[in-house]
Amino acid sequence: MEQITAWINVLNGWVWGPPMLVLILGVGFFLMLGLRLMPLIKLGFGFRMLWRGRVSQGNGDIPPYHALMTVLSATVGTGNIAGVATAIFLGGPGALFWMWCTALVGMATKYAEAVLALHYREVDGKGRHLGGPMYYIKLGLGQKWLWMATAFAVFGVLAGFGIGNTVQANSVAHATQEAFGVPFWITGVVMAVFAGLVLLGGIKRIGDVSAALVPLMAVIYVTGGLVVLALNSDQIMPALELVFTQAFNPTAATGGFAGATVAAAIQYGVARGVFSNEAGLGSAPIAHAAAQSNDPVAQGAVAMTGTFIDTLVICTITGLVILVTGVWDSGATGSALSSQAFETALPGVGSYIVAIGLMLFAYTTTLGWSVYSERCAQYLLGDRAILPFRVFWVLALPIGAIAQLDFIWLVADTLNALMALPNLVALLLLSPVVFRLTRNYFARPRLESSPEEA
């Protein structure tokens, strides 16, 4: 087992190392240039499409707004709390700057993924709309690339049971035990029951629950963070100066912080940014393919707002709270560092904000990832895989809550990155389709729309 762990550690170091991070950033930058900065220029348009998408805009299973909430339920998770803190712990304050850069180019990646997901989607025997990397690889690239679609689906199923299921249950179990003294196994059983009730209704019920929970949990966490920033408003500008300065200069050792190079700031900022918003991994387009929309570009615009919300809003608040409270160099890491920051500013309350946020974020992540992995299983094995998959998904939650998951986390994290490889290749090869659809959409008259949407 030690030898296997060592091998996987080596593989993990490669797939989350500089070559992969350069590939993810490079593809995003290429798409942003090919789109002529549209995701940045048309961000307001994206939010208008999101608001309009509260109701059906065409064929599909769930409203466009619910599709984005399903995506956010999976992406807004431990990465926003523990991931940001880990990036700062390993890369220094400058890592936050590189998280922002990842999000900016990631908006183009998310946009392209959703455009292709809606453009290349199928309808199964029960009228469900199926899409995502495995479908736009199969339908857009043809038979000779089918192996790549299959590889993505296999990685998606296996990664989901780790990063989207057992690891999340374990995070919730530890948070509830530390904050409220609840035994691990009780948390696991409760999560299994609530997840089972939602999963029985398929993506429609998951979309409904996500549409209710995601805004609620975001408001609770963001409000808490804004209160902390307001109480430490005099430290915001020094914190931002620290971020920009140390993004390009080594961070000296101080307090419990061991120091970090610029390369470390870039690596951990980009890696944790991708882990948080999942731009380029290929997970989000699986949910966007189910949107009740006939317009790939409009749904792509909705999708790119998700990266903005996840990283440029929620992750930024976490990072600034850690910096303005002065605990970033305390030596703590992960969710413990985020909890310490909130507790420093809001004694007796702050740690509960983080604990509740972590519980809600992790629970909704299990719902969002169940959609991704189920669709991958359905692609591989057909409709007969759906019910057994849901049963296994629910049963895995209590196991994850009580188990030691270091090895599972390592494997799942590696598989999560491996999902990106076939997806990024497909995005590059199909980028002309994305560019053409986008040009045609914004070139045609928008008689029914306001002038700024033209």
C-alpha positions as CSV (number, residue, x, y, z in Angstrom):
1,M,0.0,0.0,0.0
2,E,2.9,2.4,0.8
3,Q,4.3,1.8,-2.7
4,I,0.9,2.5,-4.3
5,T,0.5,5.6,-2.3
6,A,3.9,6.8,-3.3
7,W,3.1,6.2,-7.0
8,I,-0.2,8.1,-6.7
9,N,1.6,10.9,-4.9
10,V,4.0,11.2,-7.8
11,L,1.0,11.2,-10.3
12,N,-0.8,13.7,-8.2
13,G,2.2,16.0,-8.1
14,W,2.3,15.9,-11.9
15,V,-1.4,16.4,-12.6
16,W,-1.7,19.3,-10.2
17,G,1.8,20.5,-11.0
18,P,3.0,23.3,-13.2
19,P,2.4,21.5,-16.6
20,M,-1.3,21.0,-15.8
21,L,-1.8,24.4,-14.3
22,V,-0.1,26.0,-17.4
23,L,-2.4,24.0,-19.6
24,I,-5.6,25.1,-17.7
25,L,-4.5,28.7,-17.6
26,G,-3.3,28.5,-21.2
27,V,-6.6,27.1,-22.6
28,G,-8.6,29.7,-20.6
29,F,-6.4,32.5,-21.9
30,F,-6.6,31.2,-25.5
31,L,-10.4,31.0,-25.2
32,M,-10.6,34.5,-23.7
33,L,-8.6,36.0,-26.6
34,G,-10.6,34.0,-29.2
35,L,-13.8,35.4,-27.6
36,R,-12.3,38.9,-27.7
37,L,-12.7,39.3,-24.0
38,M,-16.5,38.7,-24.3
39,P,-16.8,37.0,-20.8
40,L,-15.4,40.2,-19.2
41,I,-17.2,42.7,-21.4
42,K,-20.5,40.9,-21.3
43,L,-20.5,40.0,-17.6
44,G,-23.6,42.2,-17.0
45,F,-25.3,40.4,-19.9
46,G,-24.6,37.1,-18.1
47,F,-26.3,38.2,-14.9
48,R,-29.3,39.4,-16.9
49,M,-29.5,36.0,-18.5
50,L,-29.3,34.5,-15.1
51,W,-32.1,36.6,-13.8
52,R,-34.2,35.8,-16.9
53,G,-33.4,32.1,-16.4
54,R,-35.5,31.7,-13.3
55,V,-38.2,30.4,-15.7
56,S,-37.9,28.1,-18.7
57,Q,-36.2,29.5,-21.8
58,G,-36.7,26.4,-24.0
59,N,-36.3,22.7,-24.0
60,G,-34.6,21.0,-21.1
61,D,-35.1,19.6,-17.6
62,I,-34.5,22.5,-15.2
63,P,-34.6,26.3,-15.6
64,P,-31.2,28.0,-16.5
65,Y,-31.1,29.5,-13.0
66,H,-31.5,26.1,-11.4
67,A,-28.8,24.7,-13.6
68,L,-26.3,27.3,-12.3
69,M,-27.4,26.8,-8.7
70,T,-26.7,23.0,-9.2
71,V,-23.3,23.9,-10.4
72,L,-22.7,26.3,-7.6
73,S,-23.9,23.7,-5.1
74,A,-21.0,21.6,-6.3
75,T,-18.3,24.3,-6.6
76,V,-19.1,26.5,-3.6
77,G,-17.7,24.1,-1.0
78,T,-14.7,23.3,1.1
79,G,-12.5,25.0,-1.5
80,N,-14.0,28.4,-0.7
81,I,-13.2,28.0,3.0
82,A,-10.3,25.5,3.4
83,G,-8.9,25.8,-0.1
84,V,-8.3,29.6,0.1
85,A,-6.7,29.2,3.5
86,T,-4.4,26.4,2.3
87,A,-3.4,28.5,-0.7
88,I,-2.4,31.4,1.6
89,F,-0.7,29.0,4.0
90,L,1.5,27.5,1.3
91,G,1.9,30.4,-1.1
92,G,1.5,33.5,1.0
93,P,-1.0,36.4,0.5
94,G,0.1,36.6,-3.2
95,A,-1.7,33.3,-3.9
96,L,-5.0,35.2,-3.7
97,F,-3.9,37.3,-6.7
98,W,-3.3,34.2,-8.8
99,M,-6.6,32.8,-7.7
100,W,-8.2,35.9,-9.2
101,C,-6.3,35.4,-12.5
102,T,-7.5,31.8,-12.6
103,A,-11.1,33.0,-12.2
104,L,-10.8,35.7,-14.9
105,V,-9.6,33.2,-17.6
106,G,-11.8,30.5,-16.0
107,M,-14.9,32.6,-17.0
108,A,-14.0,32.0,-20.6
109,T,-13.4,28.3,-20.0
110,K,-16.8,27.9,-18.2
111,Y,-18.5,29.8,-20.9
112,A,-17.1,27.5,-23.6
113,E,-17.9,24.4,-21.7
114,A,-21.6,25.4,-21.3
115,V,-21.9,26.5,-24.9
116,L,-20.6,23.1,-26.1
117,A,-22.7,21.2,-23.6
118,L,-26.0,22.8,-24.8
119,H,-24.9,22.7,-28.5
120,Y,-24.0,19.0,-28.3
121,R,-26.6,17.3,-26.1
122,E,-28.8,14.2,-26.4
123,V,-32.2,13.2,-25.1
124,D,-32.5,9.8,-23.5
125,G,-35.5,7.4,-23.6
126,K,-37.2,9.2,-20.7
127,G,-36.8,12.7,-22.1
128,R,-33.8,13.7,-20.0
129,H,-31.3,16.0,-21.6
130,L,-27.8,14.7,-21.4
131,G,-24.6,16.6,-22.1
132,G,-21.1,17.4,-21.0
133,P,-17.6,16.6,-22.1
134,M,-18.3,13.0,-23.0
135,Y,-21.1,14.1,-25.3
136,Y,-19.4,17.0,-27.0
137,I,-16.4,14.8,-27.5
138,K,-18.5,12.1,-29.0
139,L,-20.8,14.3,-31.1
140,G,-18.3,17.1,-31.9
141,L,-15.1,15.2,-32.5
142,G,-16.3,11.9,-33.8
143,Q,-15.6,8.2,-33.4
144,K,-11.8,8.3,-33.2
145,W,-12.1,10.4,-30.0
146,L,-14.6,8.1,-28.2
147,W,-11.8,6.7,-26.0
148,M,-11.3,10.2,-24.6
149,A,-15.0,10.5,-23.8
150,T,-15.0,7.2,-22.1
151,A,-11.9,8.1,-20.1
152,F,-13.6,11.3,-18.9
153,A,-16.7,9.4,-17.8
154,V,-14.6,6.8,-15.9
155,F,-12.6,9.5,-14.1
156,G,-15.9,11.4,-13.3
157,V,-17.6,8.4,-11.7
158,L,-14.6,7.5,-9.5
159,A,-13.6,11.0,-8.6
160,G,-17.2,11.8,-7.6
161,F,-17.3,9.1,-4.9
162,G,-14.2,10.6,-3.4
163,I,-14.1,14.4,-3.8
164,G,-17.9,14.8,-4.1
165,N,-19.1,12.3,-1.6
166,T,-16.9,10.6,1.1
167,V,-14.5,13.6,1.5
168,Q,-17.5,16.0,1.9
169,A,-19.2,13.8,4.4
170,N,-16.0,13.6,6.4
171,S,-15.6,17.4,6.4
172,V,-19.2,17.8,7.7
173,A,-18.7,15.1,10.3
174,H,-15.5,16.8,11.7
175,A,-17.2,20.3,11.6
176,T,-20.3,19.2,13.5
177,Q,-18.2,17.2,16.0
178,E,-15.9,20.1,16.7
179,A,-18.7,22.8,16.9
180,F,-21.5,20.8,18.4
181,G,-20.1,17.6,19.7
182,V,-22.2,15.4,17.3
183,P,-20.7,11.9,16.8
184,F,-19.4,11.2,13.3
185,W,-21.7,8.3,12.5
186,I,-24.9,10.4,13.4
187,T,-23.8,13.1,10.9
188,G,-23.2,10.4,8.2
189,V,-26.6,8.9,8.7
190,V,-28.4,12.2,8.7
191,M,-26.5,13.3,5.5
192,A,-27.4,9.9,3.9
193,V,-31.1,10.4,4.7
194,F,-31.3,13.9,3.4
195,A,-29.3,13.2,0.3
196,G,-31.4,10.1,-0.4
197,L,-34.6,12.1,-0.2
198,V,-33.3,14.6,-2.7
199,L,-31.6,12.2,-5.1
200,L,-34.8,10.2,-5.5
201,G,-36.2,13.2,-7.4
202,G,-33.3,13.3,-9.8
203,I,-31.9,16.5,-11.2
204,K,-35.2,18.4,-11.0
205,R,-35.4,18.0,-7.2
206,I,-31.6,18.6,-6.9
207,G,-32.1,21.8,-8.9
208,D,-35.0,22.9,-6.6
209,V,-33.1,22.2,-3.4
210,S,-29.9,23.9,-4.8
211,A,-31.9,27.0,-5.8
212,A,-33.1,27.3,-2.2
213,L,-30.0,26.4,-0.3
214,V,-27.2,27.9,-2.4
215,P,-28.3,31.5,-2.1
216,L,-29.1,31.0,1.6
217,M,-25.7,29.6,2.5
218,A,-23.9,32.2,0.3
219,V,-25.8,35.1,2.0
220,I,-25.0,33.7,5.5
221,Y,-21.3,33.3,4.8
222,V,-20.8,36.4,2.7
223,T,-22.7,38.5,5.3
224,G,-20.5,37.2,8.0
225,G,-17.4,38.0,6.0
226,L,-18.5,41.5,5.1
227,V,-19.1,42.2,8.8
228,V,-15.6,41.1,9.6
229,L,-14.2,43.3,6.8
230,A,-16.3,46.3,8.0
231,L,-14.9,45.8,11.6
232,N,-11.4,45.8,10.1
233,S,-12.0,48.3,7.3
234,D,-8.7,50.1,8.1
235,Q,-6.8,46.9,7.2
236,I,-8.4,46.3,3.8
237,M,-6.0,48.5,1.8
238,P,-2.9,47.1,3.5
239,A,-4.2,43.6,2.9
240,L,-4.7,44.3,-0.8
241,E,-1.3,45.9,-1.0
242,L,0.1,42.7,0.5
243,V,-1.7,40.6,-2.1
244,F,-0.4,42.5,-5.1
245,T,3.1,43.0,-3.7
246,Q,3.7,39.4,-2.8
247,A,2.1,38.1,-6.0
248,F,5.4,39.1,-7.6
249,N,7.9,39.1,-4.7
250,P,8.8,36.2,-2.3
251,T,7.0,36.2,1.0
252,A,9.4,36.3,3.9
253,A,9.1,34.0,6.9
254,T,7.1,35.6,9.7
255,G,5.4,34.2,12.8
256,G,4.2,30.7,12.0
257,F,4.6,31.2,8.2
258,A,7.6,29.5,6.7
259,G,7.9,31.9,3.7
260,A,7.1,31.2,0.1
261,T,8.5,31.9,-3.4
262,V,6.7,33.6,-6.2
263,A,6.5,30.2,-7.9
264,A,4.7,28.8,-4.8
265,A,2.3,31.7,-4.8
266,I,1.4,31.0,-8.5
267,Q,1.2,27.2,-8.1
268,Y,-1.0,27.1,-5.0
269,G,-3.1,30.1,-6.1
270,V,-3.9,28.6,-9.5
271,A,-4.3,25.0,-8.1
272,R,-6.7,26.1,-5.3
273,G,-8.5,28.4,-7.7
274,V,-9.2,25.6,-10.1
275,F,-10.1,23.3,-7.3
276,S,-12.7,25.9,-6.1
277,N,-14.4,26.9,-9.3
278,E,-13.6,23.8,-11.4
279,A,-13.2,25.8,-14.6
280,G,-11.7,23.4,-17.1
281,L,-12.4,20.2,-15.2
282,G,-15.5,19.5,-17.3
283,S,-17.9,19.0,-14.4
284,A,-20.1,22.1,-14.7
285,P,-21.3,21.6,-18.3
286,I,-22.9,18.3,-17.3
287,A,-25.5,20.3,-15.3
288,H,-25.7,23.2,-17.8
289,A,-26.7,20.7,-20.5
290,A,-30.0,20.0,-18.6
291,A,-31.0,23.7,-18.7
292,Q,-34.3,24.6,-20.3
293,S,-32.7,26.7,-23.0
294,N,-32.4,26.5,-26.7
295,D,-29.6,29.0,-26.9
296,P,-26.1,27.8,-26.1
297,V,-24.6,31.3,-25.9
298,A,-27.2,32.5,-23.4
299,Q,-26.5,29.5,-21.2
300,G,-22.8,30.0,-21.6
301,A,-23.2,33.5,-20.3
302,V,-25.1,32.2,-17.3
303,A,-22.3,29.6,-16.6
304,M,-19.5,32.2,-16.6
305,T,-21.2,34.1,-13.8
306,G,-20.7,31.1,-11.6
307,T,-17.0,31.4,-11.7
308,F,-17.3,35.1,-10.8
309,I,-19.5,34.3,-7.8
310,D,-17.4,31.4,-6.6
311,T,-13.9,32.8,-6.8
312,L,-14.1,36.6,-7.3
313,V,-16.7,37.0,-4.5
314,I,-16.8,34.2,-2.0
315,C,-13.1,33.1,-2.2
316,T,-12.0,36.8,-2.1
317,I,-14.0,37.4,1.1
318,T,-12.4,34.4,2.7
319,G,-8.9,35.5,1.7
320,L,-9.4,39.1,2.8
321,V,-10.9,38.0,6.2
322,I,-7.8,35.9,6.8
323,L,-5.5,38.8,5.9
324,V,-7.3,41.7,7.6
325,T,-7.5,39.8,10.9
326,G,-3.8,39.2,10.9
327,V,-3.9,35.4,11.4
328,W,-2.5,34.4,8.0
329,D,0.9,33.8,9.5
330,S,-0.3,32.0,12.6
331,G,0.8,28.6,11.3
332,A,-2.8,27.3,11.1
333,T,-4.0,26.0,7.7
334,G,-7.2,24.8,6.0
335,S,-10.6,25.4,7.6
336,A,-8.9,25.9,11.0
337,L,-7.2,29.0,9.6
338,S,-10.5,30.4,8.2
339,S,-12.3,29.6,11.5
340,Q,-9.5,31.3,13.5
341,A,-9.9,34.4,11.3
342,F,-13.6,34.7,11.8
343,E,-13.4,33.9,15.5
344,T,-10.7,36.6,16.0
345,A,-13.1,39.3,14.6
346,L,-16.3,37.8,15.9
347,P,-15.6,36.0,19.2
348,G,-18.1,33.4,20.1
349,V,-19.8,33.7,16.7
350,G,-17.1,33.5,14.0
351,S,-16.3,29.8,14.4
352,Y,-20.0,28.9,14.1
353,I,-20.3,30.9,10.8
354,V,-17.4,28.8,9.4
355,A,-18.8,25.6,10.8
356,I,-22.3,26.1,9.5
357,G,-21.0,27.4,6.2
358,L,-18.7,24.3,5.8
359,M,-21.6,22.0,6.6
360,L,-24.0,23.6,4.1
361,F,-21.3,23.9,1.5
362,A,-20.2,20.3,1.8
363,Y,-23.8,18.9,1.9
364,T,-24.8,20.7,-1.3
365,T,-21.5,19.6,-2.9
366,T,-22.6,16.0,-2.5
367,L,-25.8,16.9,-4.3
368,G,-24.2,18.7,-7.2
369,W,-21.5,16.0,-7.7
370,S,-24.2,13.3,-7.6
371,V,-25.5,14.8,-10.9
372,Y,-22.0,14.8,-12.5
373,S,-21.1,11.2,-11.5
374,E,-24.6,9.8,-12.3
375,R,-24.5,11.3,-15.8
376,C,-21.0,9.8,-16.3
377,A,-22.3,6.4,-15.1
378,Q,-25.3,6.7,-17.4
379,Y,-23.0,7.4,-20.3
380,L,-20.9,4.3,-19.6
381,L,-23.7,1.8,-18.6
382,G,-27.0,3.2,-19.8
383,D,-30.2,4.0,-17.9
384,R,-29.9,0.8,-15.9
385,A,-27.0,2.3,-13.9
386,I,-29.1,5.2,-12.4
387,L,-30.8,3.5,-9.5
388,P,-27.8,1.4,-8.4
389,F,-25.7,4.5,-8.6
390,R,-28.0,6.5,-6.3
391,V,-28.1,3.7,-3.8
392,F,-24.3,3.4,-3.7
393,W,-24.0,7.2,-3.5
394,V,-26.2,7.4,-0.4
395,L,-24.6,4.4,1.3
396,A,-21.1,5.9,0.8
397,L,-21.9,9.0,2.8
398,P,-22.0,7.4,6.3
399,I,-18.9,5.4,5.4
400,G,-17.1,8.6,4.5
401,A,-18.1,10.3,7.7
402,I,-16.4,7.7,9.9
403,A,-13.5,6.6,7.8
404,Q,-9.9,7.8,7.5
405,L,-9.8,9.2,4.0
406,D,-6.2,10.3,3.4
407,F,-5.7,7.7,0.6
408,I,-9.2,8.2,-0.9
409,W,-8.6,12.0,-0.9
410,L,-5.3,11.5,-2.7
411,V,-6.9,9.2,-5.3
412,A,-10.0,11.4,-5.8
413,D,-7.9,14.6,-6.1
414,T,-5.8,12.9,-8.8
415,L,-8.8,11.6,-10.7
416,N,-10.4,15.1,-10.4
417,A,-7.4,16.6,-12.2
418,L,-7.3,13.7,-14.8
419,M,-10.9,14.7,-15.8
420,A,-9.5,18.0,-17.1
421,L,-7.2,16.4,-19.7
422,P,-9.8,15.1,-22.2
423,N,-12.0,18.1,-21.5
424,L,-9.2,20.7,-22.2
425,V,-8.2,18.9,-25.4
426,A,-11.9,18.9,-26.5
427,L,-12.2,22.6,-25.7
428,L,-9.2,23.5,-27.9
429,L,-10.4,21.3,-30.8
430,L,-13.9,22.6,-30.6
431,S,-13.1,26.2,-29.9
432,P,-13.9,27.3,-33.5
433,V,-17.5,26.1,-32.8
434,V,-17.6,28.3,-29.7
435,F,-16.2,31.3,-31.5
436,R,-18.7,30.9,-34.4
437,L,-21.8,30.5,-32.2
438,T,-20.7,33.5,-30.2
439,R,-20.1,35.8,-33.2
440,N,-23.4,34.8,-34.8
441,Y,-25.3,35.4,-31.5
442,F,-24.0,38.9,-30.9
443,A,-24.2,39.8,-34.6
444,R,-27.8,39.1,-35.1
445,P,-30.4,41.9,-34.4
446,R,-31.9,41.7,-30.8
447,L,-35.3,43.2,-31.6
448,E,-36.8,41.6,-28.5
449,S,-33.9,42.7,-26.2
450,S,-32.6,45.9,-24.7
451,P,-29.9,47.6,-26.8
452,E,-27.1,46.7,-24.4
453,E,-27.6,43.0,-25.0
454,A,-26.8,43.4,-28.7
